[in-house]
Amino acid sequence: MAGIERLTGREGDVLRLMAKGLSDNEIAAELVVSQETVKTHVGNGPAKLGARDRTQAVIAAYESGFVSAR
């Protein structure tokens, strides 16, 4: 799945934290932003990747090497 390069820096940050299994609330606390901001990025990121949902976006992040299991 292409499109990782189209993510903004913050969308990439959110995707990395989603890949770690963090909830929206936990991501908001980690990045010191509102939960609404996180929800916006959670919606925009998968759309830019052509993913149906956050699960598919996380799979794409692993498959592309954007995040690793380490």
PDB file of N, CA, C, O and CB in Angstrom:
ATOM      1  N   MET A   1       0.850  -1.177   0.000  1.00  0.00           N
ATOM      2  CA  MET A   1       0.000   0.000   0.000  1.00  0.00           C
ATOM      3  C   MET A   1       0.890   1.234   0.000  1.00  0.00           C
ATOM      4  O   MET A   1       1.694   1.422   0.913  1.00  0.00           O
ATOM      5  CB  MET A   1      -0.964   0.002   1.222  1.00  0.00           C
ATOM      6  N   ALA A   2       0.754   2.046  -0.988  1.00  0.00           N
ATOM      7  CA  ALA A   2       1.556   3.255  -1.103  1.00  0.00           C
ATOM      8  C   ALA A   2       0.886   4.380  -0.320  1.00  0.00           C
ATOM      9  O   ALA A   2      -0.246   4.239   0.143  1.00  0.00           O
ATOM     10  CB  ALA A   2       1.746   3.654  -2.588  1.00  0.00           C
ATOM     11  N   GLY A   3       1.583   5.472  -0.182  1.00  0.00           N
ATOM     12  CA  GLY A   3       0.990   6.645   0.434  1.00  0.00           C
ATOM     13  C   GLY A   3       1.631   7.075   1.731  1.00  0.00           C
ATOM     14  O   GLY A   3       1.324   8.157   2.233  1.00  0.00           O
ATOM     15  N   ILE A   4       2.513   6.266   2.292  1.00  0.00           N
ATOM     16  CA  ILE A   4       3.160   6.636   3.553  1.00  0.00           C
ATOM     17  C   ILE A   4       3.822   8.007   3.423  1.00  0.00           C
ATOM     18  O   ILE A   4       3.782   8.814   4.352  1.00  0.00           O
ATOM     19  CB  ILE A   4       4.206   5.569   3.965  1.00  0.00           C
ATOM     20  N   GLU A   5       4.427   8.262   2.268  1.00  0.00           N
ATOM     21  CA  GLU A   5       5.119   9.540   2.064  1.00  0.00           C
ATOM     22  C   GLU A   5       4.160  10.723   2.033  1.00  0.00           C
ATOM     23  O   GLU A   5       4.601  11.866   2.155  1.00  0.00           O
ATOM     24  CB  GLU A   5       5.912   9.500   0.774  1.00  0.00           C
ATOM     25  N   ARG A   6       2.862  10.482   1.874  1.00  0.00           N
ATOM     26  CA  ARG A   6       1.880  11.568   1.851  1.00  0.00           C
ATOM     27  C   ARG A   6       1.427  11.981   3.246  1.00  0.00           C
ATOM     28  O   ARG A   6       0.749  12.997   3.396  1.00  0.00           O
ATOM     29  CB  ARG A   6       0.678  11.158   1.033  1.00  0.00           C
ATOM     30  N   LEU A   7       1.786  11.217   4.261  1.00  0.00           N
ATOM     31  CA  LEU A   7       1.396  11.560   5.623  1.00  0.00           C
ATOM     32  C   LEU A   7       2.166  12.786   6.112  1.00  0.00           C
ATOM     33  O   LEU A   7       3.344  12.955   5.797  1.00  0.00           O
ATOM     34  CB  LEU A   7       1.634  10.371   6.564  1.00  0.00           C
ATOM     35  N   THR A   8       1.494  13.634   6.879  1.00  0.00           N
ATOM     36  CA  THR A   8       2.201  14.725   7.545  1.00  0.00           C
ATOM     37  C   THR A   8       3.033  14.120   8.670  1.00  0.00           C
ATOM     38  O   THR A   8       2.861  12.953   9.022  1.00  0.00           O
ATOM     39  CB  THR A   8       1.202  15.813   8.092  1.00  0.00           C
ATOM     40  N   GLY A   9       3.918  14.905   9.221  1.00  0.00           N
ATOM     41  CA  GLY A   9       4.725  14.428  10.339  1.00  0.00           C
ATOM     42  C   GLY A   9       3.867  13.973  11.503  1.00  0.00           C
ATOM     43  O   GLY A   9       4.141  12.937  12.109  1.00  0.00           O
ATOM     44  N   ARG A  10       2.843  14.729  11.817  1.00  0.00           N
ATOM     45  CA  ARG A  10       1.983  14.386  12.947  1.00  0.00           C
ATOM     46  C   ARG A  10       1.141  13.149  12.647  1.00  0.00           C
ATOM     47  O   ARG A  10       0.926  12.323  13.534  1.00  0.00           O
ATOM     48  CB  ARG A  10       1.074  15.566  13.299  1.00  0.00           C
ATOM     49  N   GLU A  11       0.662  13.008  11.410  1.00  0.00           N
ATOM     50  CA  GLU A  11      -0.067  11.801  11.040  1.00  0.00           C
ATOM     51  C   GLU A  11       0.832  10.570  11.171  1.00  0.00           C
ATOM     52  O   GLU A  11       0.378   9.502  11.581  1.00  0.00           O
ATOM     53  CB  GLU A  11      -0.610  11.919   9.604  1.00  0.00           C
ATOM     54  N   GLY A  12       2.099  10.727  10.823  1.00  0.00           N
ATOM     55  CA  GLY A  12       3.062   9.648  10.994  1.00  0.00           C
ATOM     56  C   GLY A  12       3.262   9.304  12.456  1.00  0.00           C
ATOM     57  O   GLY A  12       3.333   8.132  12.825  1.00  0.00           O
ATOM     58  N   ASP A  13       3.353  10.340  13.296  1.00  0.00           N
ATOM     59  CA  ASP A  13       3.485  10.116  14.737  1.00  0.00           C
ATOM     60  C   ASP A  13       2.294   9.327  15.271  1.00  0.00           C
ATOM     61  O   ASP A  13       2.457   8.379  16.039  1.00  0.00           O
ATOM     62  CB  ASP A  13       3.613  11.455  15.483  1.00  0.00           C
ATOM     63  N   VAL A  14       1.101   9.729  14.858  1.00  0.00           N
ATOM     64  CA  VAL A  14      -0.110   9.054  15.312  1.00  0.00           C
ATOM     65  C   VAL A  14      -0.124   7.614  14.817  1.00  0.00           C
ATOM     66  O   VAL A  14      -0.481   6.708  15.570  1.00  0.00           O
ATOM     67  CB  VAL A  14      -1.365   9.801  14.827  1.00  0.00           C
ATOM     68  N   LEU A  15       0.256   7.391  13.574  1.00  0.00           N
ATOM     69  CA  LEU A  15       0.282   6.034  13.026  1.00  0.00           C
ATOM     70  C   LEU A  15       1.265   5.158  13.800  1.00  0.00           C
ATOM     71  O   LEU A  15       0.959   4.001  14.090  1.00  0.00           O
ATOM     72  CB  LEU A  15       0.659   6.063  11.533  1.00  0.00           C
ATOM     73  N   ARG A  16       2.422   5.684  14.133  1.00  0.00           N
ATOM     74  CA  ARG A  16       3.400   4.909  14.919  1.00  0.00           C
ATOM     75  C   ARG A  16       2.823   4.505  16.278  1.00  0.00           C
ATOM     76  O   ARG A  16       3.004   3.375  16.732  1.00  0.00           O
ATOM     77  CB  ARG A  16       4.695   5.727  15.122  1.00  0.00           C
ATOM     78  N   LEU A  17       2.130   5.443  16.911  1.00  0.00           N
ATOM     79  CA  LEU A  17       1.547   5.144  18.220  1.00  0.00           C
ATOM     80  C   LEU A  17       0.357   4.191  18.100  1.00  0.00           C
ATOM     81  O   LEU A  17       0.142   3.358  18.980  1.00  0.00           O
ATOM     82  CB  LEU A  17       1.112   6.437  18.913  1.00  0.00           C
ATOM     83  N   MET A  18      -0.413   4.307  17.024  1.00  0.00           N
ATOM     84  CA  MET A  18      -1.486   3.343  16.773  1.00  0.00           C
ATOM     85  C   MET A  18      -0.895   1.957  16.622  1.00  0.00           C
ATOM     86  O   MET A  18      -1.450   0.979  17.123  1.00  0.00           O
ATOM     87  CB  MET A  18      -2.297   3.724  15.515  1.00  0.00           C
ATOM     88  N   ALA A  19       0.239   1.873  15.927  1.00  0.00           N
ATOM     89  CA  ALA A  19       0.893   0.578  15.703  1.00  0.00           C
ATOM     90  C   ALA A  19       1.384  -0.035  17.018  1.00  0.00           C
ATOM     91  O   ALA A  19       1.543  -1.251  17.119  1.00  0.00           O
ATOM     92  CB  ALA A  19       2.070   0.738  14.728  1.00  0.00           C
ATOM     93  N   LYS A  20       1.622   0.805  18.014  1.00  0.00           N
ATOM     94  CA  LYS A  20       2.011   0.307  19.337  1.00  0.00           C
ATOM     95  C   LYS A  20       0.802  -0.140  20.149  1.00  0.00           C
ATOM     96  O   LYS A  20       0.947  -0.689  21.241  1.00  0.00           O
ATOM     97  CB  LYS A  20       2.777   1.382  20.102  1.00  0.00           C
ATOM     98  N   GLY A  21      -0.398   0.100  19.607  1.00  0.00           N
ATOM     99  CA  GLY A  21      -1.618  -0.322  20.280  1.00  0.00           C
ATOM    100  C   GLY A  21      -2.225   0.706  21.205  1.00  0.00           C
ATOM    101  O   GLY A  21      -3.116   0.380  21.989  1.00  0.00           O
ATOM    102  N   LEU A  22      -1.757   1.954  21.134  1.00  0.00           N
ATOM    103  CA  LEU A  22      -2.290   2.985  22.011  1.00  0.00           C
ATOM    104  C   LEU A  22      -3.691   3.406  21.573  1.00  0.00           C
ATOM    105  O   LEU A  22      -4.008   3.425  20.384  1.00  0.00           O
ATOM    106  CB  LEU A  22      -1.356   4.195  22.037  1.00  0.00           C
ATOM    107  N   SER A  23      -4.514   3.740  22.556  1.00  0.00           N
ATOM    108  CA  SER A  23      -5.860   4.251  22.287  1.00  0.00           C
ATOM    109  C   SER A  23      -5.763   5.731  21.901  1.00  0.00           C
ATOM    110  O   SER A  23      -4.705   6.346  22.033  1.00  0.00           O
ATOM    111  CB  SER A  23      -6.794   4.059  23.532  1.00  0.00           C
ATOM    112  N   ASP A  24      -6.859   6.284  21.431  1.00  0.00           N
ATOM    113  CA  ASP A  24      -6.879   7.708  21.096  1.00  0.00           C
ATOM    114  C   ASP A  24      -6.512   8.560  22.308  1.00  0.00           C
ATOM    115  O   ASP A  24      -5.752   9.520  22.185  1.00  0.00           O
ATOM    116  CB  ASP A  24      -8.262   8.115  20.566  1.00  0.00           C
ATOM    117  N   ASN A  25      -7.043   8.215  23.469  1.00  0.00           N
ATOM    118  CA  ASN A  25      -6.726   8.969  24.693  1.00  0.00           C
ATOM    119  C   ASN A  25      -5.241   8.896  25.027  1.00  0.00           C
ATOM    120  O   ASN A  25      -4.630   9.900  25.394  1.00  0.00           O
ATOM    121  CB  ASN A  25      -7.548   8.438  25.874  1.00  0.00           C
ATOM    122  N   GLU A  26      -4.669   7.715  24.897  1.00  0.00           N
ATOM    123  CA  GLU A  26      -3.244   7.541  25.193  1.00  0.00           C
ATOM    124  C   GLU A  26      -2.376   8.293  24.186  1.00  0.00           C
ATOM    125  O   GLU A  26      -1.355   8.873  24.555  1.00  0.00           O
ATOM    126  CB  GLU A  26      -2.876   6.050  25.193  1.00  0.00           C
ATOM    127  N   ILE A  27      -2.779   8.282  22.920  1.00  0.00           N
ATOM    128  CA  ILE A  27      -2.034   9.016  21.892  1.00  0.00           C
ATOM    129  C   ILE A  27      -2.099  10.509  22.192  1.00  0.00           C
ATOM    130  O   ILE A  27      -1.088  11.205  22.104  1.00  0.00           O
ATOM    131  CB  ILE A  27      -2.599   8.717  20.470  1.00  0.00           C
ATOM    132  N   ALA A  28      -3.277  11.001  22.544  1.00  0.00           N
ATOM    133  CA  ALA A  28      -3.434  12.425  22.874  1.00  0.00           C
ATOM    134  C   ALA A  28      -2.518  12.821  24.028  1.00  0.00           C
ATOM    135  O   ALA A  28      -1.872  13.867  23.978  1.00  0.00           O
ATOM    136  CB  ALA A  28      -4.900  12.739  23.233  1.00  0.00           C
ATOM    137  N   ALA A  29      -2.460  11.991  25.064  1.00  0.00           N
ATOM    138  CA  ALA A  29      -1.596  12.281  26.210  1.00  0.00           C
ATOM    139  C   ALA A  29      -0.124  12.253  25.808  1.00  0.00           C
ATOM    140  O   ALA A  29       0.652  13.108  26.233  1.00  0.00           O
ATOM    141  CB  ALA A  29      -1.853  11.275  27.342  1.00  0.00           C
ATOM    142  N   GLU A  30       0.261  11.281  24.998  1.00  0.00           N
ATOM    143  CA  GLU A  30       1.655  11.144  24.561  1.00  0.00           C
ATOM    144  C   GLU A  30       2.101  12.340  23.729  1.00  0.00           C
ATOM    145  O   GLU A  30       3.223  12.822  23.880  1.00  0.00           O
ATOM    146  CB  GLU A  30       1.833   9.857  23.755  1.00  0.00           C
ATOM    147  N   LEU A  31       1.220  12.817  22.848  1.00  0.00           N
ATOM    148  CA  LEU A  31       1.580  13.912  21.938  1.00  0.00           C
ATOM    149  C   LEU A  31       1.185  15.283  22.472  1.00  0.00           C
ATOM    150  O   LEU A  31       1.466  16.303  21.842  1.00  0.00           O
ATOM    151  CB  LEU A  31       0.930  13.695  20.593  1.00  0.00           C
ATOM    152  N   VAL A  32       0.534  15.307  23.636  1.00  0.00           N
ATOM    153  CA  VAL A  32       0.066  16.537  24.272  1.00  0.00           C
ATOM    154  C   VAL A  32      -0.813  17.336  23.300  1.00  0.00           C
ATOM    155  O   VAL A  32      -0.565  18.511  23.031  1.00  0.00           O
ATOM    156  CB  VAL A  32       1.267  17.393  24.747  1.00  0.00           C
ATOM    157  N   VAL A  33      -1.829  16.671  22.793  1.00  0.00           N
ATOM    158  CA  VAL A  33      -2.835  17.282  21.930  1.00  0.00           C
ATOM    159  C   VAL A  33      -4.202  16.804  22.406  1.00  0.00           C
ATOM    160  O   VAL A  33      -4.299  15.907  23.243  1.00  0.00           O
ATOM    161  CB  VAL A  33      -2.596  16.921  20.416  1.00  0.00           C
ATOM    162  N   SER A  34      -5.251  17.409  21.869  1.00  0.00           N
ATOM    163  CA  SER A  34      -6.602  17.000  22.262  1.00  0.00           C
ATOM    164  C   SER A  34      -6.979  15.678  21.611  1.00  0.00           C
ATOM    165  O   SER A  34      -6.392  15.268  20.610  1.00  0.00           O
ATOM    166  CB  SER A  34      -7.624  18.081  21.886  1.00  0.00           C
ATOM    167  N   GLN A  35      -7.966  15.023  22.197  1.00  0.00           N
ATOM    168  CA  GLN A  35      -8.458  13.781  21.635  1.00  0.00           C
ATOM    169  C   GLN A  35      -9.088  14.046  20.264  1.00  0.00           C
ATOM    170  O   GLN A  35      -9.017  13.193  19.379  1.00  0.00           O
ATOM    171  CB  GLN A  35      -9.475  13.119  22.588  1.00  0.00           C
ATOM    172  N   GLU A  36      -9.697  15.210  20.082  1.00  0.00           N
ATOM    173  CA  GLU A  36     -10.285  15.554  18.786  1.00  0.00           C
ATOM    174  C   GLU A  36      -9.216  15.660  17.714  1.00  0.00           C
ATOM    175  O   GLU A  36      -9.437  15.244  16.577  1.00  0.00           O
ATOM    176  CB  GLU A  36     -11.063  16.867  18.879  1.00  0.00           C
ATOM    177  N   THR A  37      -8.059  16.213  18.060  1.00  0.00           N
ATOM    178  CA  THR A  37      -6.951  16.298  17.113  1.00  0.00           C
ATOM    179  C   THR A  37      -6.491  14.908  16.711  1.00  0.00           C
ATOM    180  O   THR A  37      -6.238  14.647  15.535  1.00  0.00           O
ATOM    181  CB  THR A  37      -5.784  17.092  17.714  1.00  0.00           C
ATOM    182  N   VAL A  38      -6.385  14.026  17.677  1.00  0.00           N
ATOM    183  CA  VAL A  38      -5.989  12.647  17.381  1.00  0.00           C
ATOM    184  C   VAL A  38      -7.012  11.999  16.451  1.00  0.00           C
ATOM    185  O   VAL A  38      -6.640  11.338  15.481  1.00  0.00           O
ATOM    186  CB  VAL A  38      -5.847  11.824  18.687  1.00  0.00           C
ATOM    187  N   LYS A  39      -8.284  12.184  16.741  1.00  0.00           N
ATOM    188  CA  LYS A  39      -9.328  11.593  15.908  1.00  0.00           C
ATOM    189  C   LYS A  39      -9.228  12.105  14.463  1.00  0.00           C
ATOM    190  O   LYS A  39      -9.454  11.350  13.518  1.00  0.00           O
ATOM    191  CB  LYS A  39     -10.721  11.907  16.492  1.00  0.00           C
ATOM    192  N   THR A  40      -8.893  13.368  14.302  1.00  0.00           N
ATOM    193  CA  THR A  40      -8.718  13.923  12.961  1.00  0.00           C
ATOM    194  C   THR A  40      -7.580  13.207  12.245  1.00  0.00           C
ATOM    195  O   THR A  40      -7.725  12.809  11.089  1.00  0.00           O
ATOM    196  CB  THR A  40      -8.442  15.441  13.027  1.00  0.00           C
ATOM    197  N   HIS A  41      -6.451  13.041  12.924  1.00  0.00           N
ATOM    198  CA  HIS A  41      -5.300  12.365  12.318  1.00  0.00           C
ATOM    199  C   HIS A  41      -5.582  10.887  12.070  1.00  0.00           C
ATOM    200  O   HIS A  41      -5.136  10.329  11.068  1.00  0.00           O
ATOM    201  CB  HIS A  41      -4.068  12.514  13.211  1.00  0.00           C
ATOM    202  N   VAL A  42      -6.318  10.255  12.972  1.00  0.00           N
ATOM    203  CA  VAL A  42      -6.679   8.845  12.797  1.00  0.00           C
ATOM    204  C   VAL A  42      -7.573   8.692  11.566  1.00  0.00           C
ATOM    205  O   VAL A  42      -7.526   7.664  10.890  1.00  0.00           O
ATOM    206  CB  VAL A  42      -7.397   8.296  14.065  1.00  0.00           C
ATOM    207  N   GLY A  43      -8.365   9.685  11.279  1.00  0.00           N
ATOM    208  CA  GLY A  43      -9.206   9.646  10.084  1.00  0.00           C
ATOM    209  C   GLY A  43      -8.446   9.972   8.813  1.00  0.00           C
ATOM    210  O   GLY A  43      -8.646   9.329   7.782  1.00  0.00           O
ATOM    211  N   ASN A  44      -7.572  10.971   8.882  1.00  0.00           N
ATOM    212  CA  ASN A  44      -6.834  11.411   7.691  1.00  0.00           C
ATOM    213  C   ASN A  44      -5.766  10.423   7.263  1.00  0.00           C
ATOM    214  O   ASN A  44      -5.592  10.176   6.070  1.00  0.00           O
ATOM    215  CB  ASN A  44      -6.198  12.752   7.944  1.00  0.00           C
ATOM    216  N   GLY A  45      -5.056   9.861   8.214  1.00  0.00           N
ATOM    217  CA  GLY A  45      -3.956   8.948   7.886  1.00  0.00           C
ATOM    218  C   GLY A  45      -4.393   7.759   7.045  1.00  0.00           C
ATOM    219  O   GLY A  45      -3.859   7.548   5.956  1.00  0.00           O
ATOM    220  N   PRO A  46      -5.352   6.981   7.526  1.00  0.00           N
ATOM    221  CA  PRO A  46      -5.805   5.835   6.719  1.00  0.00           C
ATOM    222  C   PRO A  46      -6.353   6.249   5.350  1.00  0.00           C
ATOM    223  O   PRO A  46      -6.152   5.547   4.359  1.00  0.00           O
ATOM    224  CB  PRO A  46      -6.875   5.064   7.477  1.00  0.00           C
ATOM    225  N   ALA A  47      -7.036   7.377   5.299  1.00  0.00           N
ATOM    226  CA  ALA A  47      -7.579   7.836   4.009  1.00  0.00           C
ATOM    227  C   ALA A  47      -6.448   8.085   3.014  1.00  0.00           C
ATOM    228  O   ALA A  47      -6.560   7.719   1.844  1.00  0.00           O
ATOM    229  CB  ALA A  47      -8.420   9.128   4.196  1.00  0.00           C
ATOM    230  N   LYS A  48      -5.366   8.702   3.470  1.00  0.00           N
ATOM    231  CA  LYS A  48      -4.226   8.968   2.589  1.00  0.00           C
ATOM    232  C   LYS A  48      -3.536   7.678   2.146  1.00  0.00           C
ATOM    233  O   LYS A  48      -2.914   7.628   1.084  1.00  0.00           O
ATOM    234  CB  LYS A  48      -3.221   9.877   3.292  1.00  0.00           C
ATOM    235  N   LEU A  49      -3.650   6.649   2.961  1.00  0.00           N
ATOM    236  CA  LEU A  49      -3.021   5.365   2.642  1.00  0.00           C
ATOM    237  C   LEU A  49      -3.926   4.472   1.796  1.00  0.00           C
ATOM    238  O   LEU A  49      -3.503   3.416   1.325  1.00  0.00           O
ATOM    239  CB  LEU A  49      -2.640   4.641   3.922  1.00  0.00           C
ATOM    240  N   GLY A  50      -5.163   4.898   1.610  1.00  0.00           N
ATOM    241  CA  GLY A  50      -6.114   4.061   0.892  1.00  0.00           C
ATOM    242  C   GLY A  50      -6.612   2.907   1.743  1.00  0.00           C
ATOM    243  O   GLY A  50      -7.094   1.901   1.223  1.00  0.00           O
ATOM    244  N   ALA A  51      -6.491   3.061   3.058  1.00  0.00           N
ATOM    245  CA  ALA A  51      -6.909   2.018   3.996  1.00  0.00           C
ATOM    246  C   ALA A  51      -8.357   2.248   4.413  1.00  0.00           C
ATOM    247  O   ALA A  51      -8.818   3.386   4.500  1.00  0.00           O
ATOM    248  CB  ALA A  51      -5.983   1.990   5.240  1.00  0.00           C
ATOM    249  N   ARG A  52      -9.057   1.165   4.665  1.00  0.00           N
ATOM    250  CA  ARG A  52     -10.452   1.262   5.102  1.00  0.00           C
ATOM    251  C   ARG A  52     -10.573   1.731   6.544  1.00  0.00           C
ATOM    252  O   ARG A  52     -11.532   2.418   6.895  1.00  0.00           O
ATOM    253  CB  ARG A  52     -11.141  -0.076   4.945  1.00  0.00           C
ATOM    254  N   ASP A  53      -9.614   1.366   7.377  1.00  0.00           N
ATOM    255  CA  ASP A  53      -9.709   1.674   8.801  1.00  0.00           C
ATOM    256  C   ASP A  53      -8.320   1.699   9.425  1.00  0.00           C
ATOM    257  O   ASP A  53      -7.319   1.485   8.741  1.00  0.00           O
ATOM    258  CB  ASP A  53     -10.606   0.648   9.523  1.00  0.00           C
ATOM    259  N   ARG A  54      -8.266   1.958  10.718  1.00  0.00           N
ATOM    260  CA  ARG A  54      -6.975   2.089  11.392  1.00  0.00           C
ATOM    261  C   ARG A  54      -6.208   0.773  11.419  1.00  0.00           C
ATOM    262  O   ARG A  54      -4.977   0.775  11.382  1.00  0.00           O
ATOM    263  CB  ARG A  54      -7.174   2.595  12.810  1.00  0.00           C
ATOM    264  N   THR A  55      -6.909  -0.336  11.481  1.00  0.00           N
ATOM    265  CA  THR A  55      -6.232  -1.638  11.477  1.00  0.00           C
ATOM    266  C   THR A  55      -5.490  -1.842  10.168  1.00  0.00           C
ATOM    267  O   THR A  55      -4.327  -2.245  10.168  1.00  0.00           O
ATOM    268  CB  THR A  55      -7.241  -2.783  11.699  1.00  0.00           C
ATOM    269  N   GLN A  56      -6.146  -1.568   9.063  1.00  0.00           N
ATOM    270  CA  GLN A  56      -5.511  -1.716   7.759  1.00  0.00           C
ATOM    271  C   GLN A  56      -4.351  -0.724   7.611  1.00  0.00           C
ATOM    272  O   GLN A  56      -3.345  -1.043   6.977  1.00  0.00           O
ATOM    273  CB  GLN A  56      -6.545  -1.510   6.631  1.00  0.00           C
ATOM    274  N   ALA A  57      -4.484   0.474   8.191  1.00  0.00           N
ATOM    275  CA  ALA A  57      -3.402   1.452   8.138  1.00  0.00           C
ATOM    276  C   ALA A  57      -2.180   0.957   8.907  1.00  0.00           C
ATOM    277  O   ALA A  57      -1.047   1.127   8.457  1.00  0.00           O
ATOM    278  CB  ALA A  57      -3.870   2.798   8.702  1.00  0.00           C
ATOM    279  N   VAL A  58      -2.411   0.347  10.061  1.00  0.00           N
ATOM    280  CA  VAL A  58      -1.300  -0.193  10.858  1.00  0.00           C
ATOM    281  C   VAL A  58      -0.621  -1.333  10.106  1.00  0.00           C
ATOM    282  O   VAL A  58       0.606  -1.430  10.105  1.00  0.00           O
ATOM    283  CB  VAL A  58      -1.802  -0.684  12.240  1.00  0.00           C
ATOM    284  N   ILE A  59      -1.402  -2.185   9.476  1.00  0.00           N
ATOM    285  CA  ILE A  59      -0.820  -3.274   8.680  1.00  0.00           C
ATOM    286  C   ILE A  59       0.055  -2.693   7.577  1.00  0.00           C
ATOM    287  O   ILE A  59       1.163  -3.178   7.342  1.00  0.00           O
ATOM    288  CB  ILE A  59      -1.931  -4.174   8.073  1.00  0.00           C
ATOM    289  N   ALA A  60      -0.433  -1.664   6.904  1.00  0.00           N
ATOM    290  CA  ALA A  60       0.341  -1.012   5.836  1.00  0.00           C
ATOM    291  C   ALA A  60       1.634  -0.414   6.381  1.00  0.00           C
ATOM    292  O   ALA A  60       2.673  -0.465   5.724  1.00  0.00           O
ATOM    293  CB  ALA A  60      -0.497   0.086   5.157  1.00  0.00           C
ATOM    294  N   ALA A  61       1.566   0.149   7.579  1.00  0.00           N
ATOM    295  CA  ALA A  61       2.759   0.743   8.187  1.00  0.00           C
ATOM    296  C   ALA A  61       3.824  -0.321   8.445  1.00  0.00           C
ATOM    297  O   ALA A  61       5.008  -0.078   8.212  1.00  0.00           O
ATOM    298  CB  ALA A  61       2.395   1.458   9.501  1.00  0.00           C
ATOM    299  N   TYR A  62       3.414  -1.495   8.925  1.00  0.00           N
ATOM    300  CA  TYR A  62       4.364  -2.584   9.144  1.00  0.00           C
ATOM    301  C   TYR A  62       4.889  -3.139   7.822  1.00  0.00           C
ATOM    302  O   TYR A  62       6.092  -3.350   7.666  1.00  0.00           O
ATOM    303  CB  TYR A  62       3.710  -3.701   9.957  1.00  0.00           C
ATOM    304  N   GLU A  63       3.991  -3.370   6.882  1.00  0.00           N
ATOM    305  CA  GLU A  63       4.406  -3.960   5.607  1.00  0.00           C
ATOM    306  C   GLU A  63       5.357  -3.056   4.820  1.00  0.00           C
ATOM    307  O   GLU A  63       6.222  -3.537   4.088  1.00  0.00           O
ATOM    308  CB  GLU A  63       3.185  -4.268   4.764  1.00  0.00           C
ATOM    309  N   SER A  64       5.187  -1.754   4.977  1.00  0.00           N
ATOM    310  CA  SER A  64       6.047  -0.805   4.248  1.00  0.00           C
ATOM    311  C   SER A  64       7.381  -0.570   4.948  1.00  0.00           C
ATOM    312  O   SER A  64       8.302   0.006   4.370  1.00  0.00           O
ATOM    313  CB  SER A  64       5.328   0.526   4.076  1.00  0.00           C
ATOM    314  N   GLY A  65       7.478  -1.022   6.202  1.00  0.00           N
ATOM    315  CA  GLY A  65       8.693  -0.769   6.972  1.00  0.00           C
ATOM    316  C   GLY A  65       8.663   0.568   7.710  1.00  0.00           C
ATOM    317  O   GLY A  65       9.646   0.945   8.348  1.00  0.00           O
ATOM    318  N   PHE A  66       7.549   1.282   7.627  1.00  0.00           N
ATOM    319  CA  PHE A  66       7.412   2.566   8.325  1.00  0.00           C
ATOM    320  C   PHE A  66       7.544   2.392   9.826  1.00  0.00           C
ATOM    321  O   PHE A  66       8.117   3.234  10.517  1.00  0.00           O
ATOM    322  CB  PHE A  66       6.068   3.217   7.994  1.00  0.00           C
ATOM    323  N   VAL A  67       6.998   1.269  10.327  1.00  0.00           N
ATOM    324  CA  VAL A  67       7.203   0.885  11.715  1.00  0.00           C
ATOM    325  C   VAL A  67       7.711  -0.555  11.735  1.00  0.00           C
ATOM    326  O   VAL A  67       7.503  -1.314  10.788  1.00  0.00           O
ATOM    327  CB  VAL A  67       5.884   1.037  12.552  1.00  0.00           C
ATOM    328  N   SER A  68       8.371  -0.913  12.817  1.00  0.00           N
ATOM    329  CA  SER A  68       8.865  -2.286  12.931  1.00  0.00           C
ATOM    330  C   SER A  68       8.406  -2.868  14.271  1.00  0.00           C
ATOM    331  O   SER A  68       7.993  -2.137  15.171  1.00  0.00           O
ATOM    332  CB  SER A  68      10.428  -2.335  12.806  1.00  0.00           C
ATOM    333  N   ALA A  69       8.486  -4.157  14.381  1.00  0.00           N
ATOM    334  CA  ALA A  69       8.013  -4.854  15.585  1.00  0.00           C
ATOM    335  C   ALA A  69       8.953  -4.683  16.774  1.00  0.00           C
ATOM    336  O   ALA A  69       8.633  -5.153  17.865  1.00  0.00           O
ATOM    337  CB  ALA A  69       7.840  -6.330  15.291  1.00  0.00           C
ATOM    338  N   ARG A  70      10.074  -4.043  16.607  1.00  0.00           N
ATOM    339  CA  ARG A  70      11.024  -3.865  17.718  1.00  0.00           C
ATOM    340  C   ARG A  70      10.522  -2.931  18.744  1.00  0.00           C
ATOM    341  O   ARG A  70      11.205  -2.679  19.737  1.00  0.00           O
ATOM    342  CB  ARG A  70      12.334  -3.377  17.225  1.00  0.00           C
TER     343      ARG A  70
END
